[in-house]
Amino acid sequence: MTRNILFVPSKRHYVRGQRPKVDCILCALRRKDPEVESLILAADKLVFITLNLFPYNPGHLMIVPNRHLTDPRQYTAAESKAIERWTNRLLDALDELYEPMGYNIGYNIGASSGASIEHIHLHIVPRFKNEVGFIDVIGGARVHVEDPRTALDLLAKKISGSRASGKRKR
Ligand SMILES: [Zn+2]
């Protein structure tokens, strides 16, 4: 099972001051800027979905509007609809792949909320039973159960072969 694989993400490039030289990391991702490692799972005319490079849990995803917006109240009706549709589809895929106990879904708006990226994005974080036992803080680095690149491969297969059903399996 992938969830037994320990993955320690490296932030050493950031620590050395080698943060990608881009105005906005999410805009850079969207335009496939070579400065930024892409973990994009899917994209359409309005939004794209990316794995979090430094995930809190396996399958930690972000739904991002293509436009550089800073608040969800700036969404057009079409963007809101796209985000809702993708949320349902991704929850189905995550349910099947990881069978989590639940999810945290939400926004950080503004620096004081802990948002490290101004460009608004919706987090989808699967939650697992006993996760405190295998996610820990060691020397300031979080230890994760899975490389997000692995999640990217698994989820890409999953969403290419499924449609959002809206059904709940828990
Ligand atoms: Zn941006």
Backbone and ligand atoms as CSV (ligand in chain L), in Angstrom:
chain,resi,resn,atom,element,x,y,z
A,1,MET,N,N,0.836,-1.207,0.000
A,1,MET,CA,C,0.000,0.000,0.000
A,1,MET,C,C,0.871,1.257,0.000
A,2,THR,N,N,0.482,2.201,-0.789
A,2,THR,CA,C,1.239,3.443,-0.864
A,2,THR,C,C,1.281,4.162,0.476
A,3,ARG,N,N,0.282,3.924,1.303
A,3,ARG,CA,C,0.238,4.716,2.527
A,3,ARG,C,C,1.280,4.290,3.551
A,4,ASN,N,N,2.008,3.212,3.277
A,4,ASN,CA,C,3.092,2.818,4.175
A,4,ASN,C,C,4.430,3.449,3.793
A,5,ILE,N,N,4.455,4.160,2.694
A,5,ILE,CA,C,5.711,4.752,2.241
A,5,ILE,C,C,5.947,6.075,2.963
A,6,LEU,N,N,7.073,6.170,3.617
A,6,LEU,CA,C,7.404,7.429,4.280
A,6,LEU,C,C,8.032,8.389,3.293
A,7,PHE,N,N,7.577,9.597,3.331
A,7,PHE,CA,C,8.099,10.604,2.413
A,7,PHE,C,C,8.427,11.862,3.198
A,8,VAL,N,N,9.642,12.307,3.108
A,8,VAL,CA,C,10.036,13.540,3.778
A,8,VAL,C,C,10.278,14.601,2.710
A,9,PRO,N,N,9.364,15.546,2.600
A,9,PRO,CA,C,9.544,16.562,1.558
A,9,PRO,C,C,10.692,17.482,1.906
A,10,SER,N,N,11.385,17.905,0.929
A,10,SER,CA,C,12.530,18.781,1.158
A,10,SER,C,C,12.169,20.219,0.837
A,11,LYS,N,N,12.421,21.086,1.786
A,11,LYS,CA,C,12.226,22.506,1.524
A,11,LYS,C,C,13.584,23.189,1.399
A,12,ARG,N,N,14.628,22.402,1.161
A,12,ARG,CA,C,15.966,22.971,1.197
A,12,ARG,C,C,16.180,24.046,0.138
A,13,HIS,N,N,15.492,23.919,-1.002
A,13,HIS,CA,C,15.650,24.966,-2.020
A,13,HIS,C,C,15.138,26.299,-1.494
A,14,TYR,N,N,14.025,26.243,-0.752
A,14,TYR,CA,C,13.471,27.468,-0.184
A,14,TYR,C,C,14.405,28.028,0.883
A,15,VAL,N,N,14.935,27.120,1.713
A,15,VAL,CA,C,15.799,27.544,2.808
A,15,VAL,C,C,17.031,28.269,2.276
A,16,ARG,N,N,17.536,27.785,1.165
A,16,ARG,CA,C,18.711,28.413,0.561
A,16,ARG,C,C,18.367,29.681,-0.204
A,17,GLY,N,N,17.134,30.097,-0.108
A,17,GLY,CA,C,16.756,31.319,-0.804
A,17,GLY,C,C,16.555,31.105,-2.289
A,18,GLN,N,N,16.336,29.840,-2.672
A,18,GLN,CA,C,16.148,29.553,-4.094
A,18,GLN,C,C,14.680,29.388,-4.436
A,19,ARG,N,N,13.843,30.073,-3.713
A,19,ARG,CA,C,12.430,30.055,-4.040
A,19,ARG,C,C,12.291,30.441,-5.520
A,20,PRO,N,N,11.404,29.743,-6.245
A,20,PRO,CA,C,11.292,30.050,-7.677
A,20,PRO,C,C,11.105,31.545,-7.915
A,21,LYS,N,N,11.823,32.051,-8.898
A,21,LYS,CA,C,11.765,33.501,-9.173
A,21,LYS,C,C,10.554,33.818,-10.041
A,22,VAL,N,N,9.385,33.725,-9.426
A,22,VAL,CA,C,8.139,34.015,-10.141
A,22,VAL,C,C,7.280,34.904,-9.252
A,23,ASP,N,N,6.435,35.733,-9.866
A,23,ASP,CA,C,5.556,36.624,-9.097
A,23,ASP,C,C,4.551,35.817,-8.286
A,24,CYS,N,N,3.959,34.815,-8.936
A,24,CYS,CA,C,2.946,34.008,-8.261
A,24,CYS,C,C,3.168,32.554,-8.651
A,25,ILE,N,N,3.347,31.712,-7.638
A,25,ILE,CA,C,3.688,30.315,-7.916
A,25,ILE,C,C,2.537,29.584,-8.619
A,26,LEU,N,N,1.293,29.984,-8.317
A,26,LEU,CA,C,0.151,29.302,-8.947
A,26,LEU,C,C,-0.047,29.763,-10.391
A,27,CYS,N,N,0.143,31.058,-10.652
A,27,CYS,CA,C,0.108,31.532,-12.047
A,27,CYS,C,C,1.239,30.873,-12.847
A,28,ALA,N,N,2.395,30.715,-12.211
A,28,ALA,CA,C,3.534,30.076,-12.878
A,28,ALA,C,C,3.220,28.617,-13.203
A,29,LEU,N,N,2.565,27.935,-12.257
A,29,LEU,CA,C,2.150,26.549,-12.489
A,29,LEU,C,C,1.208,26.467,-13.684
A,30,ARG,N,N,0.226,27.372,-13.700
A,30,ARG,CA,C,-0.803,27.352,-14.749
A,30,ARG,C,C,-0.171,27.546,-16.132
A,31,ARG,N,N,0.824,28.459,-16.213
A,31,ARG,CA,C,1.417,28.695,-17.537
A,31,ARG,C,C,2.625,27.781,-17.797
A,32,LYS,N,N,2.790,26.757,-16.932
A,32,LYS,CA,C,3.842,25.743,-17.090
A,32,LYS,C,C,5.242,26.365,-17.118
A,33,ASP,N,N,5.450,27.312,-16.236
A,33,ASP,CA,C,6.755,27.944,-16.085
A,33,ASP,C,C,7.772,26.894,-15.628
A,34,PRO,N,N,8.910,26.754,-16.331
A,34,PRO,CA,C,9.893,25.735,-15.948
A,34,PRO,C,C,10.547,25.970,-14.582
A,35,GLU,N,N,10.384,27.167,-14.001
A,35,GLU,CA,C,10.912,27.449,-12.654
A,35,GLU,C,C,10.183,26.638,-11.578
A,36,VAL,N,N,8.989,26.165,-11.887
A,36,VAL,CA,C,8.125,25.555,-10.874
A,36,VAL,C,C,7.843,24.101,-11.226
A,37,GLU,N,N,8.027,23.224,-10.249
A,37,GLU,CA,C,7.722,21.815,-10.485
A,37,GLU,C,C,6.218,21.623,-10.563
A,38,SER,N,N,5.757,21.036,-11.653
A,38,SER,CA,C,4.310,20.880,-11.842
A,38,SER,C,C,3.792,19.605,-11.211
A,39,LEU,N,N,2.713,19.761,-10.433
A,39,LEU,CA,C,1.983,18.608,-9.910
A,39,LEU,C,C,0.515,18.746,-10.313
A,40,ILE,N,N,0.306,19.285,-11.521
A,40,ILE,CA,C,-1.064,19.529,-11.979
A,40,ILE,C,C,-1.732,18.218,-12.381
A,41,LEU,N,N,-2.905,18.018,-11.801
A,41,LEU,CA,C,-3.668,16.791,-12.036
A,41,LEU,C,C,-4.609,16.957,-13.217
A,42,ALA,N,N,-5.230,18.120,-13.328
A,42,ALA,CA,C,-6.215,18.350,-14.385
A,42,ALA,C,C,-6.392,19.849,-14.546
A,43,ALA,N,N,-6.932,20.242,-15.694
A,43,ALA,CA,C,-7.166,21.664,-15.943
A,43,ALA,C,C,-8.296,21.810,-16.944
A,44,ASP,N,N,-9.045,22.888,-16.818
A,44,ASP,CA,C,-10.021,23.218,-17.848
A,44,ASP,C,C,-9.962,24.727,-18.108
A,45,LYS,N,N,-10.973,25.274,-18.752
A,45,LYS,CA,C,-10.921,26.695,-19.136
A,45,LYS,C,C,-10.917,27.630,-17.925
A,46,LEU,N,N,-11.452,27.163,-16.790
A,46,LEU,CA,C,-11.662,28.058,-15.646
A,46,LEU,C,C,-10.763,27.778,-14.451
A,47,VAL,N,N,-10.452,26.508,-14.233
A,47,VAL,CA,C,-9.689,26.142,-13.029
A,47,VAL,C,C,-8.668,25.062,-13.355
A,48,PHE,N,N,-7.706,24.892,-12.428
A,48,PHE,CA,C,-6.842,23.717,-12.505
A,48,PHE,C,C,-6.720,23.093,-11.133
A,49,ILE,N,N,-6.338,21.814,-11.136
A,49,ILE,CA,C,-6.218,21.074,-9.883
A,49,ILE,C,C,-4.771,20.640,-9.739
A,50,THR,N,N,-4.199,20.925,-8.592
A,50,THR,CA,C,-2.814,20.530,-8.353
A,50,THR,C,C,-2.696,19.822,-7.009
A,51,LEU,N,N,-1.781,18.860,-6.963
A,51,LEU,CA,C,-1.417,18.282,-5.680
A,51,LEU,C,C,-0.607,19.324,-4.933
A,52,ASN,N,N,-0.686,19.301,-3.615
A,52,ASN,CA,C,0.152,20.182,-2.815
A,52,ASN,C,C,1.549,19.569,-2.730
A,53,LEU,N,N,2.569,20.344,-3.068
A,53,LEU,CA,C,3.942,19.829,-3.025
A,53,LEU,C,C,4.366,19.487,-1.598
A,54,PHE,N,N,3.794,20.183,-0.622
A,54,PHE,CA,C,4.091,19.903,0.786
A,54,PHE,C,C,2.797,19.528,1.493
A,55,PRO,N,N,2.276,18.344,1.195
A,55,PRO,CA,C,0.929,17.994,1.653
A,55,PRO,C,C,0.843,17.757,3.154
A,56,TYR,N,N,-0.331,18.037,3.706
A,56,TYR,CA,C,-0.595,17.685,5.096
A,56,TYR,C,C,-0.925,16.214,5.225
A,57,ASN,N,N,-1.515,15.661,4.182
A,57,ASN,CA,C,-1.908,14.260,4.181
A,57,ASN,C,C,-1.840,13.743,2.746
A,58,PRO,N,N,-1.832,12.412,2.566
A,58,PRO,CA,C,-1.882,11.875,1.201
A,58,PRO,C,C,-3.123,12.387,0.475
A,59,GLY,N,N,-2.986,12.722,-0.777
A,59,GLY,CA,C,-4.135,13.161,-1.561
A,59,GLY,C,C,-4.538,14.600,-1.329
A,60,HIS,N,N,-3.702,15.368,-0.640
A,60,HIS,CA,C,-3.994,16.789,-0.390
A,60,HIS,C,C,-3.959,17.554,-1.724
A,61,LEU,N,N,-5.138,18.036,-2.133
A,61,LEU,CA,C,-5.311,18.698,-3.433
A,61,LEU,C,C,-5.661,20.155,-3.254
A,62,MET,N,N,-5.454,20.929,-4.316
A,62,MET,CA,C,-5.907,22.316,-4.328
A,62,MET,C,C,-6.616,22.581,-5.655
A,63,ILE,N,N,-7.797,23.205,-5.570
A,63,ILE,CA,C,-8.506,23.643,-6.781
A,63,ILE,C,C,-8.252,25.138,-6.923
A,64,VAL,N,N,-7.733,25.545,-8.075
A,64,VAL,CA,C,-7.239,26.910,-8.246
A,64,VAL,C,C,-7.907,27.563,-9.462
A,65,PRO,N,N,-8.490,28.761,-9.299
A,65,PRO,CA,C,-9.001,29.444,-10.487
A,65,PRO,C,C,-7.835,29.862,-11.380
A,66,ASN,N,N,-8.038,29.793,-12.680
A,66,ASN,CA,C,-6.967,30.210,-13.606
A,66,ASN,C,C,-6.624,31.683,-13.427
A,67,ARG,N,N,-7.655,32.489,-13.114
A,67,ARG,CA,C,-7.412,33.922,-12.914
A,67,ARG,C,C,-6.736,34.146,-11.564
A,68,HIS,N,N,-5.867,35.145,-11.498
A,68,HIS,CA,C,-5.187,35.467,-10.238
A,68,HIS,C,C,-6.147,36.255,-9.348
A,69,LEU,N,N,-6.954,35.541,-8.581
A,69,LEU,CA,C,-7.916,36.157,-7.663
A,69,LEU,C,C,-7.408,35.969,-6.244
A,70,THR,N,N,-7.886,36.800,-5.331
A,70,THR,CA,C,-7.400,36.713,-3.949
A,70,THR,C,C,-8.524,36.429,-2.957
A,71,ASP,N,N,-9.744,36.274,-3.456
A,71,ASP,CA,C,-10.891,36.074,-2.568
A,71,ASP,C,C,-11.973,35.314,-3.347
A,72,PRO,N,N,-12.597,34.307,-2.738
A,72,PRO,CA,C,-13.592,33.535,-3.492
A,72,PRO,C,C,-14.826,34.356,-3.897
A,73,ARG,N,N,-15.028,35.510,-3.264
A,73,ARG,CA,C,-16.156,36.359,-3.654
A,73,ARG,C,C,-15.948,36.991,-5.025
A,74,GLN,N,N,-14.728,36.870,-5.549
A,74,GLN,CA,C,-14.450,37.403,-6.894
A,74,GLN,C,C,-14.788,36.409,-8.000
A,75,TYR,N,N,-15.193,35.192,-7.627
A,75,TYR,CA,C,-15.514,34.186,-8.645
A,75,TYR,C,C,-16.714,34.614,-9.478
A,76,THR,N,N,-16.671,34.296,-10.768
A,76,THR,CA,C,-17.879,34.370,-11.583
A,76,THR,C,C,-18.743,33.158,-11.227
A,77,ALA,N,N,-20.005,33.196,-11.652
A,77,ALA,CA,C,-20.895,32.051,-11.405
A,77,ALA,C,C,-20.312,30.795,-12.047
A,78,ALA,N,N,-19.725,30.954,-13.231
A,78,ALA,CA,C,-19.151,29.797,-13.938
A,78,ALA,C,C,-17.962,29.218,-13.175
A,79,GLU,N,N,-17.141,30.086,-12.578
A,79,GLU,CA,C,-16.005,29.596,-11.790
A,79,GLU,C,C,-16.492,28.863,-10.539
A,80,SER,N,N,-17.473,29.433,-9.863
A,80,SER,CA,C,-18.036,28.764,-8.677
A,80,SER,C,C,-18.556,27.380,-9.038
A,81,LYS,N,N,-19.256,27.310,-10.155
A,81,LYS,CA,C,-19.845,26.037,-10.599
A,81,LYS,C,C,-18.745,25.026,-10.913
A,82,ALA,N,N,-17.699,25.502,-11.589
A,82,ALA,CA,C,-16.592,24.605,-11.953
A,82,ALA,C,C,-15.922,24.049,-10.693
A,83,ILE,N,N,-15.737,24.901,-9.704
A,83,ILE,CA,C,-15.077,24.475,-8.466
A,83,ILE,C,C,-15.946,23.464,-7.715
A,84,GLU,N,N,-17.244,23.716,-7.721
A,84,GLU,CA,C,-18.180,22.778,-7.072
A,84,GLU,C,C,-18.153,21.420,-7.777
A,85,ARG,N,N,-18.165,21.470,-9.095
A,85,ARG,CA,C,-18.178,20.224,-9.877
A,85,ARG,C,C,-16.882,19.444,-9.643
A,86,TRP,N,N,-15.762,20.142,-9.655
A,86,TRP,CA,C,-14.476,19.470,-9.436
A,86,TRP,C,C,-14.372,18.938,-8.016
A,87,THR,N,N,-14.898,19.671,-7.057
A,87,THR,CA,C,-14.864,19.197,-5.668
A,87,THR,C,C,-15.545,17.836,-5.568
A,88,ASN,N,N,-16.721,17.721,-6.154
A,88,ASN,CA,C,-17.452,16.451,-6.088
A,88,ASN,C,C,-16.693,15.328,-6.781
A,89,ARG,N,N,-16.160,15.640,-7.949
A,89,ARG,CA,C,-15.447,14.617,-8.719
A,89,ARG,C,C,-14.181,14.148,-7.991
A,90,LEU,N,N,-13.483,15.104,-7.388
A,90,LEU,CA,C,-12.249,14.758,-6.681
A,90,LEU,C,C,-12.539,13.987,-5.403
A,91,LEU,N,N,-13.626,14.346,-4.714
A,91,LEU,CA,C,-13.998,13.592,-3.511
A,91,LEU,C,C,-14.303,12.141,-3.869
A,92,ASP,N,N,-14.981,11.923,-4.990
A,92,ASP,CA,C,-15.246,10.548,-5.436
A,92,ASP,C,C,-13.938,9.794,-5.665
A,93,ALA,N,N,-13.004,10.450,-6.358
A,93,ALA,CA,C,-11.728,9.798,-6.666
A,93,ALA,C,C,-10.944,9.506,-5.385
A,94,LEU,N,N,-10.930,10.475,-4.464
A,94,LEU,CA,C,-10.189,10.290,-3.204
A,94,LEU,C,C,-10.843,9.205,-2.350
A,95,ASP,N,N,-12.177,9.181,-2.326
A,95,ASP,CA,C,-12.898,8.127,-1.597
A,95,ASP,C,C,-12.455,6.747,-2.061
A,96,GLU,N,N,-12.411,6.587,-3.381
A,96,GLU,CA,C,-12.074,5.274,-3.937
A,96,GLU,C,C,-10.619,4.922,-3.690
A,97,LEU,N,N,-9.759,5.907,-3.802
A,97,LEU,CA,C,-8.318,5.655,-3.735
A,97,LEU,C,C,-7.817,5.478,-2.300
A,98,TYR,N,N,-8.288,6.327,-1.377
A,98,TYR,CA,C,-7.705,6.360,-0.036
A,98,TYR,C,C,-8.660,5.947,1.072
A,99,GLU,N,N,-9.972,5.937,0.756
A,99,GLU,CA,C,-10.971,5.638,1.785
A,99,GLU,C,C,-10.698,6.401,3.077
A,100,PRO,N,N,-10.566,7.725,3.007
A,100,PRO,CA,C,-10.320,8.493,4.236
A,100,PRO,C,C,-11.548,8.504,5.143
A,101,MET,N,N,-11.320,8.864,6.406
A,101,MET,CA,C,-12.429,8.953,7.361
A,101,MET,C,C,-13.248,10.222,7.138
A,102,GLY,N,N,-12.621,11.206,6.511
A,102,GLY,CA,C,-13.317,12.475,6.302
A,102,GLY,C,C,-12.420,13.444,5.559
A,103,TYR,N,N,-12.872,14.695,5.493
A,103,TYR,CA,C,-12.119,15.722,4.758
A,103,TYR,C,C,-12.177,17.055,5.482
A,104,ASN,N,N,-11.142,17.857,5.308
A,104,ASN,CA,C,-11.221,19.300,5.551
A,104,ASN,C,C,-11.163,19.963,4.192
A,105,ILE,N,N,-12.132,20.845,3.939
A,105,ILE,CA,C,-12.180,21.566,2.665
A,105,ILE,C,C,-12.294,23.043,2.986
A,106,GLY,N,N,-11.376,23.849,2.453
A,106,GLY,CA,C,-11.509,25.263,2.765
A,106,GLY,C,C,-10.428,26.157,2.201
A,107,TYR,N,N,-10.608,27.443,2.515
A,107,TYR,CA,C,-9.724,28.496,2.043
A,107,TYR,C,C,-8.954,29.104,3.207
A,108,ASN,N,N,-7.728,29.554,2.929
A,108,ASN,CA,C,-7.048,30.503,3.795
A,108,ASN,C,C,-7.065,31.827,3.037
A,109,ILE,N,N,-7.628,32.842,3.638
A,109,ILE,CA,C,-7.721,34.144,2.965
A,109,ILE,C,C,-6.931,35.168,3.774
A,110,GLY,N,N,-5.909,35.729,3.162
A,110,GLY,CA,C,-5.099,36.729,3.850
A,110,GLY,C,C,-3.950,36.114,4.613
A,111,ALA,N,N,-2.861,36.867,4.734
A,111,ALA,CA,C,-1.640,36.352,5.356
A,111,ALA,C,C,-1.869,35.917,6.803
A,112,SER,N,N,-2.722,36.627,7.547
A,112,SER,CA,C,-2.890,36.301,8.963
A,112,SER,C,C,-3.650,34.995,9.158
A,113,SER,N,N,-4.260,34.467,8.106
A,113,SER,CA,C,-4.952,33.182,8.222
A,113,SER,C,C,-3.992,32.025,8.019
A,114,GLY,N,N,-2.762,32.333,7.671
A,114,GLY,CA,C,-1.803,31.281,7.382
A,114,GLY,C,C,-1.623,31.057,5.886
A,115,ALA,N,N,-2.321,31.831,5.078
A,115,ALA,CA,C,-2.161,31.691,3.632
A,115,ALA,C,C,-0.754,32.114,3.241
A,116,SER,N,N,-0.034,31.239,2.539
A,116,SER,CA,C,1.323,31.584,2.112
A,116,SER,C,C,1.345,31.987,0.643
A,117,ILE,N,N,0.235,31.783,-0.039
A,117,ILE,CA,C,0.111,32.153,-1.452
A,117,ILE,C,C,-1.116,33.039,-1.584
A,118,GLU,N,N,-0.935,34.218,-2.190
A,118,GLU,CA,C,-2.039,35.171,-2.307
A,118,GLU,C,C,-3.157,34.651,-3.226
A,119,HIS,N,N,-2.764,34.017,-4.315
A,119,HIS,CA,C,-3.699,33.478,-5.317
A,119,HIS,C,C,-4.628,32.460,-4.640
A,120,ILE,N,N,-5.918,32.774,-4.655
A,120,ILE,CA,C,-6.861,31.970,-3.869
A,120,ILE,C,C,-6.909,30.515,-4.370
A,121,HIS,N,N,-7.031,29.573,-3.446
A,121,HIS,CA,C,-7.116,28.160,-3.821
A,121,HIS,C,C,-7.875,27.404,-2.743
A,122,LEU,N,N,-8.666,26.450,-3.182
A,122,LEU,CA,C,-9.479,25.640,-2.266
A,122,LEU,C,C,-8.731,24.358,-1.925
A,123,HIS,N,N,-8.447,24.184,-0.622
A,123,HIS,CA,C,-7.763,22.964,-0.182
A,123,HIS,C,C,-8.774,21.836,0.011
A,124,ILE,N,N,-8.401,20.641,-0.437
A,124,ILE,CA,C,-9.144,19.429,-0.091
A,124,ILE,C,C,-8.145,18.511,0.610
A,125,VAL,N,N,-8.363,18.296,1.902
A,125,VAL,CA,C,-7.405,17.517,2.696
A,125,VAL,C,C,-8.091,16.276,3.260
A,126,PRO,N,N,-7.753,15.097,2.732
A,126,PRO,CA,C,-8.307,13.868,3.311
A,126,PRO,C,C,-7.815,13.693,4.750
A,127,ARG,N,N,-8.672,13.191,5.616
A,127,ARG,CA,C,-8.298,12.948,7.013
A,127,ARG,C,C,-8.416,11.454,7.304
A,128,PHE,N,N,-7.466,10.978,8.100
A,128,PHE,CA,C,-7.386,9.555,8.368
A,128,PHE,C,C,-7.411,9.284,9.865
A,129,LYS,N,N,-7.915,8.122,10.184
A,129,LYS,CA,C,-7.897,7.653,11.555
A,129,LYS,C,C,-6.431,7.492,11.983
A,130,ASN,N,N,-6.136,7.854,13.193
A,130,ASN,CA,C,-4.779,7.654,13.744
A,130,ASN,C,C,-3.691,8.397,12.990
A,131,GLU,N,N,-4.038,9.434,12.249
A,131,GLU,CA,C,-3.002,10.070,11.434
A,131,GLU,C,C,-1.913,10.721,12.281
A,132,VAL,N,N,-2.248,11.082,13.521
A,132,VAL,CA,C,-1.248,11.684,14.408
A,132,VAL,C,C,-0.093,10.715,14.635
A,133,GLY,N,N,-0.378,9.409,14.554
A,133,GLY,CA,C,0.644,8.397,14.773
A,133,GLY,C,C,1.707,8.351,13.698
A,134,PHE,N,N,1.362,8.761,12.486
A,134,PHE,CA,C,2.376,8.672,11.447
A,134,PHE,C,C,2.700,10.006,10.788
A,135,ILE,N,N,2.066,11.060,11.251
A,135,ILE,CA,C,2.489,12.376,10.767
A,135,ILE,C,C,3.043,13.118,11.965
A,136,ASP,N,N,4.244,13.511,11.883
A,136,ASP,CA,C,4.877,14.101,13.052
A,136,ASP,C,C,5.762,15.249,12.594
A,137,VAL,N,N,6.173,16.030,13.563
A,137,VAL,CA,C,7.070,17.129,13.233
A,137,VAL,C,C,8.458,16.791,13.752
A,138,ILE,N,N,9.405,16.694,12.857
A,138,ILE,CA,C,10.780,16.338,13.235
A,138,ILE,C,C,11.699,17.411,12.683
A,139,GLY,N,N,12.307,18.132,13.573
A,139,GLY,CA,C,13.251,19.166,13.148
A,139,GLY,C,C,12.657,20.176,12.200
A,140,GLY,N,N,11.372,20.461,12.391
A,140,GLY,CA,C,10.727,21.469,11.560
A,140,GLY,C,C,10.226,20.950,10.227
A,141,ALA,N,N,10.526,19.699,9.905
A,141,ALA,CA,C,10.041,19.130,8.641
A,141,ALA,C,C,8.913,18.154,8.933
A,142,ARG,N,N,7.846,18.240,8.207
A,142,ARG,CA,C,6.762,17.289,8.384
A,142,ARG,C,C,7.120,15.983,7.684
A,143,VAL,N,N,6.726,14.896,8.298
A,143,VAL,CA,C,6.944,13.592,7.693
A,143,VAL,C,C,5.620,13.141,7.088
A,144,HIS,N,N,5.642,12.784,5.844
A,144,HIS,CA,C,4.415,12.428,5.151
A,144,HIS,C,C,4.414,10.964,4.763
A,145,VAL,N,N,3.238,10.459,4.498
A,145,VAL,CA,C,3.111,9.040,4.186
A,145,VAL,C,C,3.252,8.773,2.701
A,146,GLU,N,N,3.294,9.790,1.897
A,146,GLU,CA,C,3.309,9.541,0.466
A,146,GLU,C,C,3.898,10.734,-0.278
A,147,ASP,N,N,4.707,10.449,-1.263
A,147,ASP,CA,C,5.193,11.490,-2.154
A,147,ASP,C,C,4.012,11.995,-2.982
A,148,PRO,N,N,3.806,13.315,-3.068
A,148,PRO,CA,C,2.654,13.811,-3.839
A,148,PRO,C,C,2.712,13.416,-5.318
A,149,ARG,N,N,3.904,13.086,-5.815
A,149,ARG,CA,C,3.988,12.636,-7.212
A,149,ARG,C,C,3.304,11.282,-7.379
A,150,THR,N,N,3.354,10.468,-6.316
A,150,THR,CA,C,2.658,9.183,-6.354
A,150,THR,C,C,1.152,9.410,-6.380
A,151,ALA,N,N,0.690,10.325,-5.524
A,151,ALA,CA,C,-0.736,10.651,-5.500
A,151,ALA,C,C,-1.179,11.186,-6.857
A,152,LEU,N,N,-0.327,11.978,-7.481
A,152,LEU,CA,C,-0.659,12.544,-8.793
A,152,LEU,C,C,-0.915,11.426,-9.808
A,153,ASP,N,N,-0.040,10.433,-9.845
A,153,ASP,CA,C,-0.204,9.322,-10.793
A,153,ASP,C,C,-1.489,8.541,-10.507
A,154,LEU,N,N,-1.709,8.232,-9.234
A,154,LEU,CA,C,-2.880,7.432,-8.858
A,154,LEU,C,C,-4.171,8.175,-9.181
A,155,LEU,N,N,-4.210,9.458,-8.818
A,155,LEU,CA,C,-5.435,10.240,-9.025
A,155,LEU,C,C,-5.688,10.500,-10.508
A,156,ALA,N,N,-4.617,10.683,-11.280
A,156,ALA,CA,C,-4.785,10.929,-12.716
A,156,ALA,C,C,-5.478,9.735,-13.366
A,157,LYS,N,N,-5.074,8.527,-12.967
A,157,LYS,CA,C,-5.723,7.326,-13.509
A,157,LYS,C,C,-7.176,7.282,-13.073
A,158,LYS,N,N,-7.401,7.632,-11.820
A,158,LYS,CA,C,-8.739,7.553,-11.249
A,158,LYS,C,C,-9.709,8.522,-11.933
A,159,ILE,N,N,-9.322,9.767,-12.099
A,159,ILE,CA,C,-10.295,10.721,-12.658
A,159,ILE,C,C,-10.453,10.556,-14.165
A,160,SER,N,N,-9.480,9.947,-14.828
A,160,SER,CA,C,-9.652,9.762,-16.273
A,160,SER,C,C,-10.666,8.659,-16.541
A,161,GLY,N,N,-10.887,7.801,-15.560
A,161,GLY,CA,C,-11.825,6.690,-15.772
A,161,GLY,C,C,-13.112,6.805,-14.995
A,162,SER,N,N,-13.411,7.998,-14.459
A,162,SER,CA,C,-14.623,8.112,-13.651
A,162,SER,C,C,-15.329,9.427,-13.901
A,163,ARG,N,N,-16.553,9.487,-13.540
A,163,ARG,CA,C,-17.324,10.726,-13.586
A,163,ARG,C,C,-17.887,10.989,-12.186
A,164,ALA,N,N,-18.026,12.247,-11.842
A,164,ALA,CA,C,-18.573,12.566,-10.523
A,164,ALA,C,C,-19.965,11.965,-10.376
A,165,SER,N,N,-20.127,11.180,-9.364
A,165,SER,CA,C,-21.415,10.547,-9.159
A,165,SER,C,C,-22.194,11.256,-8.062
A,166,GLY,N,N,-21.475,11.980,-7.210
A,166,GLY,CA,C,-22.143,12.645,-6.105
A,166,GLY,C,C,-22.532,11.697,-4.991
A,167,LYS,N,N,-22.253,10.425,-5.156
A,167,LYS,CA,C,-22.682,9.501,-4.104
A,167,LYS,C,C,-21.669,9.413,-2.991
A,168,ARG,N,N,-22.154,9.184,-1.816
A,168,ARG,CA,C,-21.292,9.074,-0.648
A,168,ARG,C,C,-21.154,7.600,-0.295
A,169,LYS,N,N,-19.923,7.231,0.005
A,169,LYS,CA,C,-19.698,5.808,0.257
A,169,LYS,C,C,-19.417,5.508,1.722
A,170,ARG,N,N,-19.289,6.548,2.536
A,170,ARG,CA,C,-19.015,6.279,3.938
A,170,ARG,C,C,-20.286,5.898,4.669
L,1,ZN,ZN,ZN,-1.530,33.979,-9.369
